[in-house]
Amino acid sequence: MTYECISIDQTTILVEQEQAVIIDIRDSISFQSGHIESAIHIHNDNVQTFVESANKSLPLIVCCYHGHMSKGAASFFGQQGFEKSYSLDGGYTEWAKRL
């Protein structure tokens, strides 16, 4: 496995202490309606540019709707050379409950 699942609390710690990067793979309308602060919207049109330009040594946290699609995406990014790739448990749906 090239990724790990991570809780919201662990995500907060990684962002604060290790400058983790959060990417959001939901559709554009959902992202525009609300997303995690500092999250980068990644979609088919910009994924390759992101992979080529990102600092792969920083932890990468993938967010989707409920934490299911992000697992496959986190695995993909791990295969692309990201040293630490994570899937956010519960996705944005769980994150939004804490707002």
MIDO-303095 format. One line per field, with one value per atom (N, C-alpha, C): residue number from 1; atom name; x, y, z. Coordinates in Angstrom, 2 decimals, decimal comma. Layout:
N
pos = (NUM:...)
site = (CA:...)
px = (X:...)
py = (Y:...)
pz = (Z:...)
//
This chain:
99
pos = (1:1:1:2:2:2:3:3:3:4:4:4:5:5:5:6:6:6:7:7:7:8:8:8:9:9:9:10:10:10:11:11:11:12:12:12:13:13:13:14:14:14:15:15:15:16:16:16:17:17:17:18:18:18:19:19:19:20:20:20:21:21:21:22:22:22:23:23:23:24:24:24:25:25:25:26:26:26:27:27:27:28:28:28:29:29:29:30:30:30:31:31:31:32:32:32:33:33:33:34:34:34:35:35:35:36:36:36:37:37:37:38:38:38:39:39:39:40:40:40:41:41:41:42:42:42:43:43:43:44:44:44:45:45:45:46:46:46:47:47:47:48:48:48:49:49:49:50:50:50:51:51:51:52:52:52:53:53:53:54:54:54:55:55:55:56:56:56:57:57:57:58:58:58:59:59:59:60:60:60:61:61:61:62:62:62:63:63:63:64:64:64:65:65:65:66:66:66:67:67:67:68:68:68:69:69:69:70:70:70:71:71:71:72:72:72:73:73:73:74:74:74:75:75:75:76:76:76:77:77:77:78:78:78:79:79:79:80:80:80:81:81:81:82:82:82:83:83:83:84:84:84:85:85:85:86:86:86:87:87:87:88:88:88:89:89:89:90:90:90:91:91:91:92:92:92:93:93:93:94:94:94:95:95:95:96:96:96:97:97:97:98:98:98:99:99:99)
site = (N:CA:C:N:CA:C:N:CA:C:N:CA:C:N:CA:C:N:CA:C:N:CA:C:N:CA:C:N:CA:C:N:CA:C:N:CA:C:N:CA:C:N:CA:C:N:CA:C:N:CA:C:N:CA:C:N:CA:C:N:CA:C:N:CA:C:N:CA:C:N:CA:C:N:CA:C:N:CA:C:N:CA:C:N:CA:C:N:CA:C:N:CA:C:N:CA:C:N:CA:C:N:CA:C:N:CA:C:N:CA:C:N:CA:C:N:CA:C:N:CA:C:N:CA:C:N:CA:C:N:CA:C:N:CA:C:N:CA:C:N:CA:C:N:CA:C:N:CA:C:N:CA:C:N:CA:C:N:CA:C:N:CA:C:N:CA:C:N:CA:C:N:CA:C:N:CA:C:N:CA:C:N:CA:C:N:CA:C:N:CA:C:N:CA:C:N:CA:C:N:CA:C:N:CA:C:N:CA:C:N:CA:C:N:CA:C:N:CA:C:N:CA:C:N:CA:C:N:CA:C:N:CA:C:N:CA:C:N:CA:C:N:CA:C:N:CA:C:N:CA:C:N:CA:C:N:CA:C:N:CA:C:N:CA:C:N:CA:C:N:CA:C:N:CA:C:N:CA:C:N:CA:C:N:CA:C:N:CA:C:N:CA:C:N:CA:C:N:CA:C:N:CA:C:N:CA:C:N:CA:C:N:CA:C:N:CA:C:N:CA:C:N:CA:C:N:CA:C:N:CA:C:N:CA:C:N:CA:C:N:CA:C:N:CA:C)
px = (0,85:0,00:0,89:0,54:1,36:0,76:-0,25:-0,88:-1,38:-1,77:-2,40:-3,66:-4,62:-5,80:-5,45:-6,03:-5,67:-6,93:-6,97:-8,13:-8,05:-9,15:-9,18:-8,19:-8,12:-7,18:-5,74:-5,42:-4,07:-3,76:-4,76:-4,59:-4,21:-4,92:-4,64:-3,21:-2,76:-1,39:-0,37:-0,60:0,34:0,42:-0,70:-0,70:0,08:-0,15:0,51:1,99:2,35:3,72:4,62:4,04:4,87:4,53:3,73:3,35:2,73:1,90:1,23:0,40:0,31:-0,48:-1,78:-2,91:-4,21:-4,71:-5,10:-5,73:-7,15:-8,03:-9,45:-9,78:-10,29:-10,56:-12,05:-12,85:-14,28:-14,51:-15,73:-16,04:-15,95:-15,88:-15,67:-16,75:-18,00:-19,10:-19,02:-18,74:-18,61:-17,45:-16,32:-15,15:-15,47:-16,13:-16,48:-17,48:-18,33:-19,33:-18,71:-17,54:-16,86:-15,73:-14,62:-13,46:-12,60:-11,67:-10,74:-9,84:-9,64:-8,78:-7,42:-6,91:-5,62:-5,63:-6,77:-6,83:-6,69:-6,02:-5,83:-6,80:-7,56:-8,51:-7,77:-7,80:-7,12:-8,18:-8,04:-8,97:-8,18:-8,85:-8,16:-7,29:-7,72:-7,00:-5,72:-5,59:-4,39:-3,59:-4,00:-3,32:-1,87:-1,61:-0,25:0,67:0,18:0,97:1,27:0,27:0,48:1,56:1,47:2,44:3,85:3,97:5,29:5,88:5,03:5,54:5,53:4,84:4,69:5,98:6,11:7,22:6,80:7,36:6,94:7,44:8,27:8,74:7,76:6,85:5,85:4,71:4,11:2,96:1,84:1,16:0,05:-1,21:-2,24:-3,51:-4,58:-5,23:-6,25:-7,62:-8,45:-9,81:-10,81:-11,85:-12,96:-14,26:-15,35:-16,64:-16,72:-16,47:-16,68:-15,47:-14,36:-13,16:-13,00:-13,76:-13,64:-12,79:-13,16:-12,42:-10,99:-10,82:-9,49:-8,47:-8,95:-8,02:-7,31:-8,07:-7,47:-6,56:-7,00:-6,18:-4,90:-5,00:-3,81:-2,83:-3,33:-2,47:-1,79:-2,53:-1,98:-0,84:-1,07:-0,03:1,19:0,97:2,10:2,94:2,27:2,96:3,68:3,26:3,88:5,10:5,45:6,66:6,47:5,23:5,01:5,43:6,29:6,86:5,84:4,88:3,83:2,50:1,66:0,37:-0,74:-1,74:-2,81:-4,18:-5,14:-6,55:-7,26:-8,00:-8,71:-9,96:-9,97:-11,13:-12,36:-13,45:-14,70:-14,80:-13,69:-13,68:-14,18:-14,55:-15,01:-16,29:-17,11:-18,37:-18,11:-17,14:-16,80:-16,11:-15,23:-14,53:-15,54:-16,54:-17,52:-18,34:-18,52:-19,27:-18,59:-17,29:-16,51:-16,44:-16,95:-16,88:-17,85)
py = (-1,19:0,00:1,24:2,20:3,40:4,60:4,38:5,48:4,97:5,92:5,58:6,40:5,89:6,67:7,52:8,72:9,66:10,35:10,59:11,24:12,76:13,42:14,88:15,47:14,93:15,44:15,27:14,11:13,88:14,84:15,10:16,04:17,41:17,89:19,20:19,28:18,24:18,21:18,23:17,42:17,38:18,72:19,39:20,69:21,70:21,69:22,67:22,37:21,11:20,76:20,39:19,86:19,37:20,01:21,07:21,79:20,87:19,95:19,02:19,80:19,24:19,81:19,04:19,77:19,13:19,37:18,29:18,43:17,89:18,51:18,17:17,69:16,46:15,87:15,86:16,58:16,65:17,50:17,51:18,29:19,79:20,59:22,04:22,73:22,36:23,01:22,72:21,48:21,12:21,86:21,93:22,63:24,11:24,73:26,15:26,40:25,41:25,55:25,49:24,87:24,78:23,78:24,14:23,24:23,58:22,69:22,90:24,07:24,95:26,11:25,64:26,28:26,01:24,78:24,11:22,94:23,38:22,55:22,78:21,88:22,47:21,67:20,97:19,65:18,85:18,11:18,22:17,57:17,08:16,42:15,81:16,80:18,05:19,03:19,54:19,42:19,97:18,95:17,71:16,71:16,51:16,45:16,20:17,38:18,59:19,77:19,75:19,38:19,30:18,27:17,09:16,02:16,49:17,16:17,60:18,72:19,58:20,76:20,66:19,68:19,59:19,15:19,57:19,12:17,75:16,70:15,34:14,88:15,70:15,33:15,79:16,71:17,15:16,13:15,91:15,00:15,52:14,61:14,95:14,29:15,09:14,58:14,78:13,69:13,74:13,73:14,68:14,83:14,64:13,86:13,71:13,96:13,37:13,59:12,88:11,56:10,75:9,92:10,07:9,31:7,99:7,80:6,56:6,75:7,71:7,98:8,46:9,08:9,59:8,47:7,29:6,16:5,82:5,69:5,41:6,53:7,77:8,92:8,98:8,72:8,74:7,67:6,51:5,45:5,90:6,54:7,06:8,04:8,98:9,97:9,33:8,31:7,58:6,94:6,41:5,80:6,84:8,10:9,17:9,76:9,18:9,60:10,43:10,68:11,40:10,50:11,02:10,20:9,78:10,66:10,36:10,80:9,83:10,11:9,58:10,41:10,06:10,27:9,47:9,64:10,11:11,21:11,78:10,97:10,32:9,54:10,45:10,03:10,79:11,91:12,26:13,28:14,64:15,46:16,81:16,78:15,75:15,66:15,67:14,88:14,85:16,15:16,65:17,89:19,03:19,13:20,21:20,15:18,97:18,83:19,54:19,75:20,38:21,90:22,43:23,88:24,63)
pz = (0,00:0,00:0,00:-0,84:-0,97:-0,26:0,56:1,29:2,63:3,48:4,76:4,91:5,68:6,03:7,25:7,30:8,35:8,87:10,17:10,78:10,59:10,89:10,82:11,81:13,02:14,02:13,56:12,97:12,47:11,31:10,48:9,37:9,88:10,88:11,46:11,96:12,62:13,15:12,01:10,98:9,86:9,13:8,99:8,33:9,16:10,48:11,36:11,55:11,71:12,09:10,91:9,84:8,74:7,39:7,42:6,19:5,15:5,61:4,70:3,69:2,50:1,42:1,35:1,29:1,15:-0,26:-0,92:-2,23:-2,15:-2,91:-2,92:-4,33:-4,44:-5,75:-6,09:-5,33:-5,63:-6,88:-7,38:-8,57:-8,26:-9,30:-9,16:-8,36:-8,60:-7,89:-6,40:-6,04:-4,62:-3,99:-4,69:-4,16:-3,95:-4,91:-4,79:-3,67:-3,39:-2,33:-0,94:-0,83:0,45:0,37:1,00:1,03:2,23:2,51:3,61:3,24:4,20:3,97:3,47:2,47:1,83:0,91:0,78:-0,11:-1,56:-2,33:-3,77:-4,51:-5,42:-6,20:-7,33:-7,31:-8,32:-9,15:-10,46:-11,38:-12,58:-13,50:-14,64:-15,42:-15,50:-16,31:-15,66:-14,34:-13,69:-12,90:-12,89:-12,06:-12,50:-13,79:-14,25:-13,90:-14,06:-13,69:-12,20:-11,39:-9,95:-9,61:-10,21:-9,94:-10,30:-11,42:-11,89:-11,04:-10,46:-9,77:-8,24:-7,68:-6,22:-5,53:-4,28:-3,43:-2,88:-3,41:-3,06:-1,69:-1,05:0,29:1,38:1,04:2,01:2,05:3,23:3,30:2,41:1,71:0,83:1,37:1,60:2,12:1,06:0,67:-0,37:0,27:-0,15:0,38:-0,76:-0,47:-1,43:-0,67:-1,10:-0,43:0,92:0,92:2,13:2,53:1,83:2,17:1,45:0,38:-0,39:-1,64:-2,47:-3,71:-3,41:-2,28:-1,93:-1,71:-1,39:-1,18:-2,49:-3,56:-4,86:-5,31:-5,07:-5,47:-4,63:-3,34:-2,48:-2,92:-3,32:-3,84:-5,13:-6,02:-7,26:-6,98:-6,06:-5,77:-5,12:-4,31:-3,75:-4,85:-5,86:-6,99:-7,85:-7,74:-8,51:-7,79:-6,63:-5,95:-4,70:-4,31:-3,05:-1,90:-1,03:0,04:1,08:1,39:2,37:1,76:1,45:0,84:1,74:2,01:2,95:2,34:2,79:2,46:3,72:3,61:4,76:5,07:6,23:6,67:6,77:6,16:6,23:5,22:4,58:3,55:4,02:3,06:3,39:4,20:4,01:4,74:6,25:6,71:8,13:8,56:7,71:8,02:8,26:7,37:7,44:8,72:9,29:10,54:11,69:11,57:12,64:12,51:11,41:11,19:12,08)
//
